[in-house]
């Protein structure tokens, strides 16, 4: 899957992701650098990464973990 296809299909959706190190996370897929994360420098200043939030409106990521597209091994809708 290409990055553009990944973003189009999964951004803003509730997903379960398995990362390359075996971590499994569940939440709403968000892209860092978005204006909504302006008050959270960890998520606003690091562009080109992704995170999972507990709700669509939340500004905190699940487990404080951000990752790149290349770190994703498996993804599915929840």
Secondary structure, 3 states (H helix, E strand, C coil): CCHHHHHHHHCCCEEEEEECCCCEEEEEEEECCCHHHCCCHHHHCCCCCEEEECCCCCCCEEEEEEECHHHEEEEEEC
